[in-house]
């Protein structure tokens, strides 16, 4: 994967990689790959939220509710990955 990640996202991905759920980790990597490969398509499939840092997009990890990938269009950059209803 080539792209930008926040420190928070790096730490969350490291924890998920070390965790017991390999399928979840791989599904998250698939979502991240899709964001980097086609940010416009990913944005169209994401919901948007306003934060103090600006607009962040939230993309569902298919088959792994309630996990989401939070990202920004600058770059794009992965901001966070966690379970979020």
N, C-alpha and C positions, 0 to 999 in steps of 0.2 A: 504494500500500500504506500503510495506516495501522496502526501498531502500535509496539511497543517492540523495540529492538535493542540488544544489547551493543556496545561499541566493537569487540570482536573480530569480531563478525558484520558490522558495518558495513564494516570493512576487508576482510574476506573477500569480501563481496558486491561491493565496489568493484573488487577485483582480478578477480573473475569477469566483471563487466560489461566491463572493459577487455580481457579475454582473447579468444581466437579462437573459443570455443565458445558461440555464441549460443543454440543449442538447450539446452545444459546450463543456462545462466543463466536462460532462460525457464522451464525445468522446475522449477528451484529456486524461482523467484518463484511458480509455481503452487502448490507445496507450502506456501510461506509464506502465501499468500493463503488456502489451505484451513485452515491452523492458526488464523489470525485470524478467519475466518468461522465456523468450527465447532470450537472447541478440544476439546469432548467427543468428537466423532467422530475428530479427529486423535489424541487421547490413546488411544482404543481401538485405533487402527491403529499406534501407536508401541510401541517397546520402552522400558523404563525402566532407567536406570542411577543408582546412588548416587554422588554426588560430595561433596567437602567443602562445596560450596555448597548441597547438597540434591539432591533428585531432579531429573534431567534426562531429557527424553524424546528419543528418537532416531527420526526418521521418514525412511524411504527415499525417495530421489528416483527415481520410476519411470523405467525406461529408461536410467538413468545410474549403474549400479553402478560403484563403491562409494560414491557420494555420499550423504550423509545431512544432514538439518537437525536440529540439537540445539536444544531449546527447553525453557522452563520454563512451568508453568501460571500463574504469577503474571503476570497481564496479559492474555494470554500474552506472553512475551518470547522473541525469537529470540536464542539464545546463541552459536551457531557453525554454520558450514556448511563441510564439507570431506569429502574421500574418507576413508572409514573402513570397514574390512572387517566 
